[in-house]
Amino acid sequence: MSAVTSEQVQERVVEALASFGPDASQITREATFEELDIDSLDLAELSQIVHEQFGVELKGADVAEIKCVDDAIKMIAARA
């Protein structure tokens, strides 16, 4: 598999988060999950999407560290 770019991860994360309710225009790298009204169930679903798409497994402790969209993108891209 070829290297996954940060842009690919960002595109998929934004797409997934938008499916949970917030408008895509609200989803910036600086936006916190709290601001976007993303809850723990949404994050669990995001973890599943990331695992299927990029083969990256996010555990509970990882998800607890992720506070904003940028944190998620950086963690996923670093592990992909």
C-alpha positions as CSV (number, residue, x, y, z in Angstrom):
1,M,0.0,0.0,0.0
2,S,1.3,3.4,-0.8
3,A,1.9,6.0,1.8
4,V,-1.2,7.8,3.1
5,T,-1.0,11.6,3.0
6,S,-2.3,14.0,5.6
7,E,-4.6,15.4,3.0
8,Q,-6.2,12.0,2.4
9,V,-6.7,11.5,6.1
10,Q,-8.1,15.0,6.5
11,E,-10.6,14.4,3.6
12,R,-11.8,11.1,5.1
13,V,-12.0,12.5,8.7
14,V,-14.0,15.6,7.6
15,E,-16.3,13.4,5.5
16,A,-16.9,11.1,8.5
17,L,-17.4,13.9,10.9
18,A,-19.9,15.6,8.6
19,S,-21.9,12.4,8.5
20,F,-22.4,12.7,12.3
21,G,-24.2,16.0,12.0
22,P,-22.0,19.1,11.9
23,D,-21.9,21.1,8.7
24,A,-18.7,20.5,6.7
25,S,-18.0,24.2,6.8
26,Q,-17.7,24.0,10.6
27,I,-15.1,21.2,10.4
28,T,-11.7,22.9,10.5
29,R,-8.5,21.5,11.7
30,E,-8.8,23.8,14.8
31,A,-12.4,22.8,15.6
32,T,-12.7,20.8,18.8
33,F,-15.0,17.8,19.0
34,E,-16.9,19.5,21.7
35,E,-17.6,22.5,19.4
36,L,-18.8,20.1,16.7
37,D,-21.0,18.2,19.2
38,I,-19.1,15.0,18.4
39,D,-19.7,12.5,21.3
40,S,-17.9,9.3,22.3
41,L,-20.1,7.1,20.2
42,D,-19.3,9.3,17.1
43,L,-15.6,8.9,18.0
44,A,-16.0,5.1,18.3
45,E,-17.5,5.1,14.8
46,L,-14.8,7.3,13.5
47,S,-12.2,4.9,14.9
48,Q,-13.9,2.1,13.0
49,I,-14.0,4.1,9.7
50,V,-10.2,4.9,10.2
51,H,-9.4,1.3,10.8
52,E,-11.3,0.1,7.7
53,Q,-9.9,2.9,5.5
54,F,-6.3,3.2,6.7
55,G,-5.7,0.1,8.8
56,V,-5.1,2.3,11.9
57,E,-6.5,1.2,15.2
58,L,-7.4,3.9,17.7
59,K,-7.8,2.6,21.2
60,G,-9.7,4.3,24.0
61,A,-6.5,6.0,25.4
62,D,-5.8,7.4,21.9
63,V,-9.3,8.7,21.5
64,A,-9.0,10.3,24.9
65,E,-6.0,12.3,23.7
66,I,-7.7,13.6,20.7
67,K,-9.3,17.0,21.4
68,C,-9.6,18.6,18.0
69,V,-9.8,17.6,14.3
70,D,-6.1,18.4,13.8
71,D,-5.1,16.0,16.7
72,A,-7.0,13.2,15.0
73,I,-5.6,13.8,11.5
74,K,-2.0,14.0,12.9
75,M,-2.4,10.8,14.9
76,I,-4.0,8.8,12.1
77,A,-1.5,10.1,9.4
78,A,1.5,9.2,11.7
79,R,0.3,5.6,12.1
80,A,-1.0,5.0,8.6
